[in-house]
Amino acid sequence: MDSKDDKAARLAAALRENLKRRKAQARAVSDIPPPATLEKP
């Protein structure tokens, strides 16, 4: 059985990869502006 730390580490890595993929996809589609443009007038 996996230790809790191992599960947490795998989950964190999966979430990071998922976020990276979503950001890259959004950038490619360019429907969603990056957060920086939302903050600046």
PDB file of N, CA, C, O and CB in Angstrom:
ATOM      1  N   MET A   1       0.834  -1.218   0.000  1.00  0.00           N
ATOM      2  CA  MET A   1       0.000   0.000   0.000  1.00  0.00           C
ATOM      3  C   MET A   1       0.858   1.253   0.000  1.00  0.00           C
ATOM      4  O   MET A   1       1.953   1.268   0.562  1.00  0.00           O
ATOM      5  CB  MET A   1      -0.938   0.014   1.218  1.00  0.00           C
ATOM      6  N   ASP A   2       0.358   2.296  -0.630  1.00  0.00           N
ATOM      7  CA  ASP A   2       1.104   3.552  -0.671  1.00  0.00           C
ATOM      8  C   ASP A   2       0.984   4.288   0.650  1.00  0.00           C
ATOM      9  O   ASP A   2      -0.022   4.180   1.351  1.00  0.00           O
ATOM     10  CB  ASP A   2       0.608   4.440  -1.817  1.00  0.00           C
ATOM     11  N   SER A   3       2.027   5.039   0.977  1.00  0.00           N
ATOM     12  CA  SER A   3       1.951   5.903   2.153  1.00  0.00           C
ATOM     13  C   SER A   3       1.163   7.143   1.781  1.00  0.00           C
ATOM     14  O   SER A   3       1.003   7.455   0.601  1.00  0.00           O
ATOM     15  CB  SER A   3       3.370   6.280   2.678  1.00  0.00           C
ATOM     16  N   LYS A   4       0.671   7.849   2.786  1.00  0.00           N
ATOM     17  CA  LYS A   4      -0.101   9.064   2.507  1.00  0.00           C
ATOM     18  C   LYS A   4       0.762  10.095   1.793  1.00  0.00           C
ATOM     19  O   LYS A   4       0.287  10.795   0.898  1.00  0.00           O
ATOM     20  CB  LYS A   4      -0.667   9.659   3.810  1.00  0.00           C
ATOM     21  N   ASP A   5       2.041  10.190   2.190  1.00  0.00           N
ATOM     22  CA  ASP A   5       2.939  11.161   1.573  1.00  0.00           C
ATOM     23  C   ASP A   5       3.093  10.872   0.079  1.00  0.00           C
ATOM     24  O   ASP A   5       3.111  11.788  -0.742  1.00  0.00           O
ATOM     25  CB  ASP A   5       4.315  11.141   2.267  1.00  0.00           C
ATOM     26  N   ASP A   6       3.202   9.583  -0.259  1.00  0.00           N
ATOM     27  CA  ASP A   6       3.382   9.212  -1.657  1.00  0.00           C
ATOM     28  C   ASP A   6       2.145   9.594  -2.467  1.00  0.00           C
ATOM     29  O   ASP A   6       2.247  10.111  -3.580  1.00  0.00           O
ATOM     30  CB  ASP A   6       3.667   7.702  -1.786  1.00  0.00           C
ATOM     31  N   LYS A   7       0.971   9.327  -1.881  1.00  0.00           N
ATOM     32  CA  LYS A   7      -0.272   9.681  -2.574  1.00  0.00           C
ATOM     33  C   LYS A   7      -0.370  11.180  -2.760  1.00  0.00           C
ATOM     34  O   LYS A   7      -0.742  11.651  -3.835  1.00  0.00           O
ATOM     35  CB  LYS A   7      -1.491   9.166  -1.800  1.00  0.00           C
ATOM     36  N   ALA A   8      -0.041  11.932  -1.728  1.00  0.00           N
ATOM     37  CA  ALA A   8      -0.114  13.394  -1.788  1.00  0.00           C
ATOM     38  C   ALA A   8       0.845  13.921  -2.848  1.00  0.00           C
ATOM     39  O   ALA A   8       0.507  14.836  -3.598  1.00  0.00           O
ATOM     40  CB  ALA A   8       0.209  14.019  -0.410  1.00  0.00           C
ATOM     41  N   ALA A   9       2.037  13.344  -2.907  1.00  0.00           N
ATOM     42  CA  ALA A   9       3.032  13.800  -3.877  1.00  0.00           C
ATOM     43  C   ALA A   9       2.549  13.520  -5.299  1.00  0.00           C
ATOM     44  O   ALA A   9       2.694  14.360  -6.186  1.00  0.00           O
ATOM     45  CB  ALA A   9       4.396  13.113  -3.626  1.00  0.00           C
ATOM     46  N   ARG A  10       1.970  12.329  -5.511  1.00  0.00           N
ATOM     47  CA  ARG A  10       1.473  11.990  -6.850  1.00  0.00           C
ATOM     48  C   ARG A  10       0.307  12.891  -7.226  1.00  0.00           C
ATOM     49  O   ARG A  10       0.197  13.330  -8.371  1.00  0.00           O
ATOM     50  CB  ARG A  10       1.044  10.510  -6.915  1.00  0.00           C
ATOM     51  N   LEU A  11      -0.564  13.167  -6.257  1.00  0.00           N
ATOM     52  CA  LEU A  11      -1.712  14.031  -6.520  1.00  0.00           C
ATOM     53  C   LEU A  11      -1.251  15.442  -6.864  1.00  0.00           C
ATOM     54  O   LEU A  11      -1.759  16.057  -7.801  1.00  0.00           O
ATOM     55  CB  LEU A  11      -2.657  14.059  -5.306  1.00  0.00           C
ATOM     56  N   ALA A  12      -0.287  15.950  -6.102  1.00  0.00           N
ATOM     57  CA  ALA A  12       0.227  17.297  -6.352  1.00  0.00           C
ATOM     58  C   ALA A  12       0.854  17.370  -7.742  1.00  0.00           C
ATOM     59  O   ALA A  12       0.654  18.347  -8.464  1.00  0.00           O
ATOM     60  CB  ALA A  12       1.262  17.698  -5.272  1.00  0.00           C
ATOM     61  N   ALA A  13       1.607  16.347  -8.116  1.00  0.00           N
ATOM     62  CA  ALA A  13       2.248  16.339  -9.426  1.00  0.00           C
ATOM     63  C   ALA A  13       1.188  16.303 -10.528  1.00  0.00           C
ATOM     64  O   ALA A  13       1.320  16.990 -11.542  1.00  0.00           O
ATOM     65  CB  ALA A  13       3.207  15.133  -9.556  1.00  0.00           C
ATOM     66  N   ALA A  14       0.145  15.507 -10.331  1.00  0.00           N
ATOM     67  CA  ALA A  14      -0.916  15.398 -11.329  1.00  0.00           C
ATOM     68  C   ALA A  14      -1.641  16.733 -11.481  1.00  0.00           C
ATOM     69  O   ALA A  14      -1.961  17.152 -12.594  1.00  0.00           O
ATOM     70  CB  ALA A  14      -1.912  14.288 -10.942  1.00  0.00           C
ATOM     71  N   LEU A  15      -1.898  17.396 -10.353  1.00  0.00           N
ATOM     72  CA  LEU A  15      -2.584  18.687 -10.404  1.00  0.00           C
ATOM     73  C   LEU A  15      -1.729  19.726 -11.117  1.00  0.00           C
ATOM     74  O   LEU A  15      -2.241  20.530 -11.897  1.00  0.00           O
ATOM     75  CB  LEU A  15      -2.931  19.169  -8.988  1.00  0.00           C
ATOM     76  N   ARG A  16      -0.409  19.709 -10.846  1.00  0.00           N
ATOM     77  CA  ARG A  16       0.485  20.664 -11.511  1.00  0.00           C
ATOM     78  C   ARG A  16       0.480  20.429 -13.024  1.00  0.00           C
ATOM     79  O   ARG A  16       0.411  21.377 -13.805  1.00  0.00           O
ATOM     80  CB  ARG A  16       1.927  20.544 -10.951  1.00  0.00           C
ATOM     81  N   GLU A  17       0.554  19.161 -13.427  1.00  0.00           N
ATOM     82  CA  GLU A  17       0.551  18.845 -14.859  1.00  0.00           C
ATOM     83  C   GLU A  17      -0.766  19.276 -15.496  1.00  0.00           C
ATOM     84  O   GLU A  17      -0.780  19.818 -16.601  1.00  0.00           O
ATOM     85  CB  GLU A  17       0.784  17.334 -15.086  1.00  0.00           C
ATOM     86  N   ASN A  18      -1.871  19.034 -14.793  1.00  0.00           N
ATOM     87  CA  ASN A  18      -3.186  19.395 -15.302  1.00  0.00           C
ATOM     88  C   ASN A  18      -3.290  20.900 -15.492  1.00  0.00           C
ATOM     89  O   ASN A  18      -3.786  21.373 -16.515  1.00  0.00           O
ATOM     90  CB  ASN A  18      -4.284  18.901 -14.358  1.00  0.00           C
ATOM     91  N   LEU A  19      -2.819  21.647 -14.504  1.00  0.00           N
ATOM     92  CA  LEU A  19      -2.871  23.108 -14.576  1.00  0.00           C
ATOM     93  C   LEU A  19      -2.018  23.615 -15.730  1.00  0.00           C
ATOM     94  O   LEU A  19      -2.423  24.506 -16.476  1.00  0.00           O
ATOM     95  CB  LEU A  19      -2.402  23.734 -13.251  1.00  0.00           C
ATOM     96  N   LYS A  20      -0.811  23.025 -15.866  1.00  0.00           N
ATOM     97  CA  LYS A  20       0.102  23.430 -16.938  1.00  0.00           C
ATOM     98  C   LYS A  20      -0.557  23.196 -18.302  1.00  0.00           C
ATOM     99  O   LYS A  20      -0.482  24.035 -19.199  1.00  0.00           O
ATOM    100  CB  LYS A  20       1.444  22.649 -16.840  1.00  0.00           C
ATOM    101  N   ARG A  21      -1.206  22.029 -18.433  1.00  0.00           N
ATOM    102  CA  ARG A  21      -1.838  21.679 -19.693  1.00  0.00           C
ATOM    103  C   ARG A  21      -2.996  22.636 -19.993  1.00  0.00           C
ATOM    104  O   ARG A  21      -3.154  23.078 -21.131  1.00  0.00           O
ATOM    105  CB  ARG A  21      -2.335  20.223 -19.658  1.00  0.00           C
ATOM    106  N   ARG A  22      -3.803  22.956 -18.981  1.00  0.00           N
ATOM    107  CA  ARG A  22      -4.937  23.859 -19.185  1.00  0.00           C
ATOM    108  C   ARG A  22      -4.462  25.255 -19.578  1.00  0.00           C
ATOM    109  O   ARG A  22      -5.057  25.901 -20.440  1.00  0.00           O
ATOM    110  CB  ARG A  22      -5.798  23.934 -17.915  1.00  0.00           C
ATOM    111  N   LYS A  23      -3.377  25.718 -18.936  1.00  0.00           N
ATOM    112  CA  LYS A  23      -2.846  27.041 -19.261  1.00  0.00           C
ATOM    113  C   LYS A  23      -2.340  27.070 -20.701  1.00  0.00           C
ATOM    114  O   LYS A  23      -2.599  28.022 -21.436  1.00  0.00           O
ATOM    115  CB  LYS A  23      -1.714  27.428 -18.287  1.00  0.00           C
ATOM    116  N   ALA A  24      -1.622  26.031 -21.096  1.00  0.00           N
ATOM    117  CA  ALA A  24      -1.093  25.972 -22.458  1.00  0.00           C
ATOM    118  C   ALA A  24      -2.235  25.925 -23.466  1.00  0.00           C
ATOM    119  O   ALA A  24      -2.176  26.577 -24.508  1.00  0.00           O
ATOM    120  CB  ALA A  24      -0.172  24.748 -22.633  1.00  0.00           C
ATOM    121  N   GLN A  25      -3.269  25.156 -23.156  1.00  0.00           N
ATOM    122  CA  GLN A  25      -4.416  25.042 -24.043  1.00  0.00           C
ATOM    123  C   GLN A  25      -5.127  26.388 -24.169  1.00  0.00           C
ATOM    124  O   GLN A  25      -5.483  26.810 -25.269  1.00  0.00           O
ATOM    125  CB  GLN A  25      -5.388  23.966 -23.532  1.00  0.00           C
ATOM    126  N   ALA A  26      -5.330  27.057 -23.034  1.00  0.00           N
ATOM    127  CA  ALA A  26      -6.007  28.352 -23.041  1.00  0.00           C
ATOM    128  C   ALA A  26      -5.195  29.366 -23.842  1.00  0.00           C
ATOM    129  O   ALA A  26      -5.756  30.192 -24.561  1.00  0.00           O
ATOM    130  CB  ALA A  26      -6.230  28.859 -21.600  1.00  0.00           C
ATOM    131  N   ARG A  27      -3.878  29.297 -23.713  1.00  0.00           N
ATOM    132  CA  ARG A  27      -3.024  30.222 -24.445  1.00  0.00           C
ATOM    133  C   ARG A  27      -3.154  29.961 -25.951  1.00  0.00           C
ATOM    134  O   ARG A  27      -3.202  30.894 -26.752  1.00  0.00           O
ATOM    135  CB  ARG A  27      -1.544  30.084 -23.986  1.00  0.00           C
ATOM    136  N   ALA A  28      -3.210  28.683 -26.318  1.00  0.00           N
ATOM    137  CA  ALA A  28      -3.307  28.325 -27.728  1.00  0.00           C
ATOM    138  C   ALA A  28      -4.651  28.779 -28.296  1.00  0.00           C
ATOM    139  O   ALA A  28      -4.714  29.306 -29.407  1.00  0.00           O
ATOM    140  CB  ALA A  28      -3.128  26.806 -27.915  1.00  0.00           C
ATOM    141  N   VAL A  29      -5.713  28.574 -27.538  1.00  0.00           N
ATOM    142  CA  VAL A  29      -7.046  28.965 -27.986  1.00  0.00           C
ATOM    143  C   VAL A  29      -7.207  30.480 -27.879  1.00  0.00           C
ATOM    144  O   VAL A  29      -7.899  31.100 -28.686  1.00  0.00           O
ATOM    145  CB  VAL A  29      -8.137  28.242 -27.157  1.00  0.00           C
ATOM    146  N   SER A  30      -6.568  31.060 -26.887  1.00  0.00           N
ATOM    147  CA  SER A  30      -6.572  32.498 -26.638  1.00  0.00           C
ATOM    148  C   SER A  30      -7.970  33.054 -26.397  1.00  0.00           C
ATOM    149  O   SER A  30      -8.223  34.232 -26.648  1.00  0.00           O
ATOM    150  CB  SER A  30      -5.939  33.217 -27.797  1.00  0.00           C
ATOM    151  N   ASP A  31      -8.879  32.210 -25.912  1.00  0.00           N
ATOM    152  CA  ASP A  31     -10.195  32.699 -25.503  1.00  0.00           C
ATOM    153  C   ASP A  31     -10.067  33.395 -24.162  1.00  0.00           C
ATOM    154  O   ASP A  31     -10.700  34.418 -23.903  1.00  0.00           O
ATOM    155  CB  ASP A  31     -11.228  31.540 -25.425  1.00  0.00           C
ATOM    156  N   ILE A  32      -9.209  32.797 -23.295  1.00  0.00           N
ATOM    157  CA  ILE A  32      -9.062  33.308 -21.938  1.00  0.00           C
ATOM    158  C   ILE A  32      -7.791  34.143 -21.850  1.00  0.00           C
ATOM    159  O   ILE A  32      -6.704  33.625 -22.106  1.00  0.00           O
ATOM    160  CB  ILE A  32      -9.032  32.149 -20.908  1.00  0.00           C
ATOM    161  N   PRO A  33      -7.898  35.423 -21.494  1.00  0.00           N
ATOM    162  CA  PRO A  33      -6.700  36.242 -21.334  1.00  0.00           C
ATOM    163  C   PRO A  33      -5.924  35.822 -20.098  1.00  0.00           C
ATOM    164  O   PRO A  33      -6.528  35.364 -19.128  1.00  0.00           O
ATOM    165  CB  PRO A  33      -7.067  37.725 -21.248  1.00  0.00           C
ATOM    166  N   PRO A  34      -4.606  35.962 -20.101  1.00  0.00           N
ATOM    167  CA  PRO A  34      -3.813  35.621 -18.921  1.00  0.00           C
ATOM    168  C   PRO A  34      -4.177  36.547 -17.766  1.00  0.00           C
ATOM    169  O   PRO A  34      -4.595  37.681 -17.997  1.00  0.00           O
ATOM    170  CB  PRO A  34      -2.300  35.711 -19.231  1.00  0.00           C
ATOM    171  N   PRO A  35      -4.027  36.085 -16.531  1.00  0.00           N
ATOM    172  CA  PRO A  35      -4.406  36.866 -15.336  1.00  0.00           C
ATOM    173  C   PRO A  35      -3.808  38.255 -15.317  1.00  0.00           C
ATOM    174  O   PRO A  35      -4.440  39.181 -14.809  1.00  0.00           O
ATOM    175  CB  PRO A  35      -3.987  36.138 -14.088  1.00  0.00           C
ATOM    176  N   ALA A  36      -2.599  38.437 -15.856  1.00  0.00           N
ATOM    177  CA  ALA A  36      -1.921  39.739 -15.807  1.00  0.00           C
ATOM    178  C   ALA A  36      -2.748  40.807 -16.518  1.00  0.00           C
ATOM    179  O   ALA A  36      -2.805  41.950 -16.066  1.00  0.00           O
ATOM    180  CB  ALA A  36      -0.520  39.644 -16.444  1.00  0.00           C
ATOM    181  N   THR A  37      -3.384  40.441 -17.623  1.00  0.00           N
ATOM    182  CA  THR A  37      -4.140  41.433 -18.394  1.00  0.00           C
ATOM    183  C   THR A  37      -5.427  41.818 -17.666  1.00  0.00           C
ATOM    184  O   THR A  37      -5.951  42.914 -17.866  1.00  0.00           O
ATOM    185  CB  THR A  37      -4.468  40.889 -19.799  1.00  0.00           C
ATOM    186  N   LEU A  38      -5.932  40.923 -16.826  1.00  0.00           N
ATOM    187  CA  LEU A  38      -7.156  41.234 -16.085  1.00  0.00           C
ATOM    188  C   LEU A  38      -6.886  42.277 -15.015  1.00  0.00           C
ATOM    189  O   LEU A  38      -7.756  43.092 -14.707  1.00  0.00           O
ATOM    190  CB  LEU A  38      -7.742  39.967 -15.449  1.00  0.00           C
ATOM    191  N   GLU A  39      -5.694  42.258 -14.449  1.00  0.00           N
ATOM    192  CA  GLU A  39      -5.376  43.175 -13.346  1.00  0.00           C
ATOM    193  C   GLU A  39      -5.051  44.574 -13.854  1.00  0.00           C
ATOM    194  O   GLU A  39      -5.316  45.560 -13.165  1.00  0.00           O
ATOM    195  CB  GLU A  39      -4.200  42.637 -12.530  1.00  0.00           C
ATOM    196  N   LYS A  40      -4.477  44.671 -15.058  1.00  0.00           N
ATOM    197  CA  LYS A  40      -4.096  45.974 -15.570  1.00  0.00           C
ATOM    198  C   LYS A  40      -5.246  46.638 -16.323  1.00  0.00           C
ATOM    199  O   LYS A  40      -5.940  45.965 -17.085  1.00  0.00           O
ATOM    200  CB  LYS A  40      -2.885  45.845 -16.474  1.00  0.00           C
ATOM    201  N   PRO A  41      -5.463  47.920 -16.134  1.00  0.00           N
ATOM    202  CA  PRO A  41      -6.549  48.646 -16.807  1.00  0.00           C
ATOM    203  C   PRO A  41      -6.278  48.795 -18.307  1.00  0.00           C
ATOM    204  O   PRO A  41      -7.089  49.380 -19.025  1.00  0.00           O
ATOM    205  CB  PRO A  41      -6.736  50.033 -16.169  1.00  0.00           C
TER     206      PRO A  41
END
